[in-house]
């Protein structure tokens, strides 16, 4: 057998050739890296948590060949733009110190709605791929700031991901059509089960199912209060505990009065049953009147009390009907074990009988993860 031998020059050529090939591969990999440019609107608990996720997932995002640039953030006080760099300095935004008027890292402007739209019209909207919106849900407003922003962004071909329930519950058909027309995306994973996968999972694995009933525990605040009442606390004491833990607002009426659950039920009906429903305040039912006597009556029957939203229809051609009420749930029901600040939904469809989804339904980190997962799904389309 003859042994092939390489001269020093030939060996050097092979090494150089290998380096050139590797360099080409690295260059191609870098060229394939997606750069997603976003504007974050809402710098409260959820918005702040979203920025923290971007920081903590930076290395992971790079492994996915994805780079996220925050071109602007908007709070009720400031509009923050990039200073000398190409993007907003996120670490400075997460600092507990009050924003400076301006610095080398970020350009900070006082907020007003006119200035926001002037900034967008001045070229920012052409650079932004996604608006991540995390402002509080405002009920009963015909033209909320969030709705106005969604209309503007989608008409410009800018995708929107949001945790805001009201625009999706009240204007889903319009916004969905606007997104389709201008080839943008509208995603709202955080609106019903916070960050627990629901809509995204349904689009991936529940296509073709015709749901005739959807029922759920949709409000973590109410469920937490009822869970504490099962342990013997009166309503007022359970509510105070929920407020202390951050599960309930100082004015908790949207949660305990049923508005939050109603909006979520409308979103579920319109998305999963292709309905065109609007929130009907005559359907509202809250938990303020629940007493220990009623809790004990349910316990005597081996049941628990839950605020249940139900959406039902007789056939796929029928418009679904929503009901909201406090119900006694028996131990063999999937929602029986949903406790504390957790939510749960049970889907009924002929081909699969039932599908149940449970998860944490409250908290800034949970909702922020929903926004993050929506952003990643939109990014795949670029």
Protein Blocks (a to p, Z undefined) as FASTA:
>chain_A
ZZddddfklmmmmmmmmmmmmmmmmmmmmmmpccdddddehjafklmmmmmmmmmmmmmm
mmnopacddfbdcdfkbccddfkbmbdcfklmmpmbdcdfbdfkbccddddfklmmmmmm
nommmmpmbdcdfbdcdehiabafklmmmmmmmmnopacddfbfklmmmmmmmmmmmmmm
nopacddfkmmnomacfklmmmmmmghiacfbdcddfbfklmmmmmmmmnopafklmmmm
mmmnopacfblmlmmnommmmmmmmmmmmmmnopabdcdfklgccfklpcfklmmmmmmn
opacddddddddfbfkbccddddddddddfkbfklmpgcjbdcdddddfklopacddddf
edjklmmmmmmmmmmmmmmmZZ
